[in-house]
Amino acid sequence: MGKGSKSIVAGMTVLGITGIICKLVGVLFSIPLTWLIGADGLGVFQAVFPTYNLLLTVSSAGLPVAVSRMVSHCLAKDDPRSAKQVFRIALTLLTALGCVCTILMLAGSAMLAARVSQPESQLGFQVIAPCVAIVCMLSAFRGFMQGQQNMMPTAISQLIEQCGKVFVSLPLSYWGARIDIAHGAAGALLGITIVEAAALVYMILLYYRKRRGFEAIPQLSQDDPIPGSTLAKRLLFISIPITISACIVPLSQFVDSAMLVDRMMATGMTLEQARPVYGLFTGLVIRLINVPTALALAISMSLVPAISSARATEDYAAVKRQSDLGLRFAFLIGLPCSIGMSLLSRNIIAFFYQETLSAEHLRIASELLSVSSLTVVLFTVVQATTSILQGLHYQRIPMYTLIAGVVCKIVLNYILVGIPGIDIHGAPISSIVCYTVSMVPNLYFVLRHGRMRLNLSGWIVRPGIATAVMGLAVWGLRALLPVSRLITIAEIAVGVIVYVAVALAVKAVSPEDFRTLRRRKA
């Protein structure tokens, strides 16, 4: 395994482990939050998030990826001067965009609350609004560090965000809930703003501490300095398609935040019945799905700078090797997570929420998770292929494929969720269709532009065999054993052991892959 591949695996490892920890903390955070504000309060809390995510994505999704790609490109060309200038321009642009979005969210809080048919959410929109500007600035620093293929600062700042929620958001939610559910949800959202500010302070301090080391990198490139206006145009040229692509799923969630409740009410459900179910799907099930998808984000963040650097030096053998590695890990991670979570959906929901949800809500949540978990492998591959195409400078392709997928998702949501007897269960079905529609053409264009061949054996067959054997083992244990927390842990452990053993036996994964997990680029 080459040095570049080892760097990708090291970056995936750091971000992947941190991402799993962060997502688990997020799940654990939702348990006392649900207890404090109830399913109704969770519905108010989740009504705010799609809008927040959309504005955050509009203002901060594309530029950090562009920064990461351009910094890694400049460093590969021995031009640290331009890399630093890229960061300064991006920080200015992100700060301005973030402040504009914050002002829009504050000014339009009443309108946004009315749009989701929940006037109680207005205060939540107001207290989360400053977070948009904060995360935009934070993203610039993360992109600069990732462009140097240093993933540790991003990982630590993510830990600050997630762990801080437990110690800040929950107490504020508790105090707010003593007034009403609106203040309870707003307290949790205010806590998120505070901990994001703490993560930004950490990144700023780290930047100044490491600035001297970066400035010591020799300027070997003899090219004339690139004008700031030219760099700004390049940043925008790269980031705009990425931003549009990244906005598509949050835009879909933004539409869902109003559509799902309304379509469920069209089946005869009341608002009091529909809102808690919407909260279960978006606040609990999707949060659990996001635990394994943290690994997908780790793969994507590691791939972009590595492939961009290889492309800058026209090392297409490295591009092919790194792309193949990223896709192999996407299937290796996504397949067992999808099948394992689907088989153990009832156990997993009971493990986290048995004391906080009614028996009926536990049943609904487990049914939703059993189907929704099948999107994990699709999402993981979509993320990997998107990052490969972005690293190869074909960032418009995943934008178009995601648009096609989300259009299918919105249409299916409208149809399926409005059918009595299906209602909210139509949402995960539409998500499966969405990511399938995006994944297939993405794979085609990765093979074409990455100058690769379909590695059917390494990507699908061998991981599929290991996943099938693991699934049989987990299914047998689930059928024989009762539901309890200790048994759930044992079933997951057995599934992991069986999967790794069979994956090694069929050579889906090699001992060298595990050895590289212990190596991290200095």
QUIFENNOR-V303761 format. One record per residue. N is the residue number from 1. SS is DSSP state (hx for helix, st for strand, lp for the rest). Layout:
N_SS / N_SS
This chain:
1_lp / 2_lp / 3_hx / 4_hx / 5_hx / 6_hx / 7_hx / 8_hx / 9_hx / 10_hx / 11_hx / 12_hx / 13_hx / 14_hx / 15_hx / 16_hx / 17_hx / 18_hx / 19_hx / 20_hx / 21_hx / 22_hx / 23_hx / 24_hx / 25_hx / 26_hx / 27_hx / 28_hx / 29_hx / 30_hx / 31_hx / 32_hx / 33_hx / 34_hx / 35_hx / 36_hx / 37_hx / 38_hx / 39_hx / 40_hx / 41_hx / 42_hx / 43_hx / 44_hx / 45_hx / 46_hx / 47_hx / 48_hx / 49_hx / 50_hx / 51_hx / 52_hx / 53_hx / 54_hx / 55_hx / 56_hx / 57_hx / 58_hx / 59_hx / 60_hx / 61_hx / 62_hx / 63_hx / 64_hx / 65_hx / 66_hx / 67_hx / 68_hx / 69_hx / 70_hx / 71_hx / 72_hx / 73_hx / 74_hx / 75_hx / 76_hx / 77_lp / 78_lp / 79_lp / 80_hx / 81_hx / 82_hx / 83_hx / 84_hx / 85_hx / 86_hx / 87_hx / 88_hx / 89_hx / 90_hx / 91_hx / 92_hx / 93_hx / 94_hx / 95_hx / 96_hx / 97_hx / 98_hx / 99_hx / 100_hx / 101_hx / 102_hx / 103_hx / 104_hx / 105_hx / 106_hx / 107_hx / 108_lp / 109_hx / 110_hx / 111_hx / 112_hx / 113_hx / 114_hx / 115_hx / 116_lp / 117_lp / 118_lp / 119_hx / 120_hx / 121_hx / 122_hx / 123_hx / 124_hx / 125_hx / 126_hx / 127_hx / 128_hx / 129_hx / 130_hx / 131_hx / 132_hx / 133_hx / 134_hx / 135_hx / 136_hx / 137_hx / 138_hx / 139_hx / 140_hx / 141_hx / 142_hx / 143_hx / 144_hx / 145_hx / 146_hx / 147_hx / 148_lp / 149_lp / 150_lp / 151_lp / 152_hx / 153_hx / 154_hx / 155_hx / 156_hx / 157_hx / 158_hx / 159_hx / 160_hx / 161_hx / 162_hx / 163_hx / 164_hx / 165_hx / 166_hx / 167_hx / 168_hx / 169_hx / 170_hx / 171_hx / 172_hx / 173_hx / 174_hx / 175_hx / 176_hx / 177_hx / 178_lp / 179_lp / 180_lp / 181_hx / 182_hx / 183_hx / 184_hx / 185_hx / 186_hx / 187_hx / 188_hx / 189_hx / 190_hx / 191_hx / 192_hx / 193_hx / 194_hx / 195_hx / 196_hx / 197_hx / 198_hx / 199_hx / 200_hx / 201_hx / 202_hx / 203_hx / 204_hx / 205_hx / 206_hx / 207_hx / 208_hx / 209_hx / 210_hx / 211_hx / 212_hx / 213_hx / 214_hx / 215_hx / 216_lp / 217_lp / 218_lp / 219_lp / 220_lp / 221_lp / 222_lp / 223_lp / 224_lp / 225_lp / 226_lp / 227_lp / 228_hx / 229_hx / 230_hx / 231_hx / 232_hx / 233_hx / 234_hx / 235_hx / 236_hx / 237_hx / 238_hx / 239_hx / 240_hx / 241_hx / 242_hx / 243_hx / 244_hx / 245_hx / 246_hx / 247_hx / 248_hx / 249_hx / 250_hx / 251_hx / 252_hx / 253_hx / 254_hx / 255_hx / 256_hx / 257_hx / 258_hx / 259_hx / 260_hx / 261_hx / 262_hx / 263_hx / 264_hx / 265_hx / 266_hx / 267_lp / 268_lp / 269_lp / 270_lp / 271_hx / 272_hx / 273_hx / 274_hx / 275_hx / 276_hx / 277_hx / 278_hx / 279_hx / 280_hx / 281_hx / 282_hx / 283_hx / 284_hx / 285_hx / 286_hx / 287_hx / 288_hx / 289_hx / 290_hx / 291_hx / 292_hx / 293_hx / 294_hx / 295_hx / 296_hx / 297_hx / 298_hx / 299_hx / 300_hx / 301_hx / 302_hx / 303_hx / 304_hx / 305_hx / 306_hx / 307_hx / 308_hx / 309_hx / 310_hx / 311_hx / 312_hx / 313_lp / 314_lp / 315_lp / 316_hx / 317_hx / 318_hx / 319_hx / 320_hx / 321_hx / 322_hx / 323_hx / 324_hx / 325_hx / 326_hx / 327_hx / 328_hx / 329_hx / 330_hx / 331_hx / 332_hx / 333_hx / 334_hx / 335_hx / 336_hx / 337_hx / 338_hx / 339_hx / 340_hx / 341_hx / 342_hx / 343_hx / 344_lp / 345_hx / 346_hx / 347_hx / 348_hx / 349_hx / 350_hx / 351_hx / 352_hx / 353_hx / 354_lp / 355_lp / 356_lp / 357_lp / 358_lp / 359_hx / 360_hx / 361_hx / 362_hx / 363_hx / 364_hx / 365_hx / 366_hx / 367_hx / 368_hx / 369_hx / 370_hx / 371_hx / 372_hx / 373_lp / 374_lp / 375_hx / 376_hx / 377_hx / 378_hx / 379_hx / 380_hx / 381_hx / 382_hx / 383_hx / 384_hx / 385_hx / 386_hx / 387_hx / 388_hx / 389_hx / 390_hx / 391_hx / 392_lp / 393_lp / 394_lp / 395_hx / 396_hx / 397_hx / 398_hx / 399_hx / 400_hx / 401_hx / 402_hx / 403_hx / 404_hx / 405_hx / 406_hx / 407_hx / 408_hx / 409_hx / 410_hx / 411_hx / 412_hx / 413_hx / 414_hx / 415_hx / 416_hx / 417_hx / 418_lp / 419_lp / 420_lp / 421_lp / 422_lp / 423_lp / 424_lp / 425_hx / 426_hx / 427_hx / 428_hx / 429_hx / 430_hx / 431_hx / 432_hx / 433_hx / 434_hx / 435_hx / 436_hx / 437_hx / 438_hx / 439_hx / 440_hx / 441_hx / 442_hx / 443_hx / 444_hx / 445_hx / 446_hx / 447_hx / 448_hx / 449_hx / 450_lp / 451_lp / 452_lp / 453_lp / 454_lp / 455_lp / 456_hx / 457_hx / 458_hx / 459_hx / 460_hx / 461_hx / 462_hx / 463_hx / 464_hx / 465_hx / 466_hx / 467_hx / 468_hx / 469_hx / 470_hx / 471_hx / 472_hx / 473_hx / 474_hx / 475_hx / 476_hx / 477_hx / 478_hx / 479_hx / 480_hx / 481_lp / 482_lp / 483_lp / 484_lp / 485_hx / 486_hx / 487_hx / 488_hx / 489_hx / 490_hx / 491_hx / 492_hx / 493_hx / 494_hx / 495_hx / 496_hx / 497_hx / 498_hx / 499_hx / 500_hx / 501_hx / 502_hx / 503_hx / 504_hx / 505_hx / 506_lp / 507_lp / 508_lp / 509_lp / 510_lp / 511_hx / 512_hx / 513_hx / 514_hx / 515_hx / 516_hx / 517_lp / 518_lp / 519_lp / 520_lp / 521_lp / 522_lp
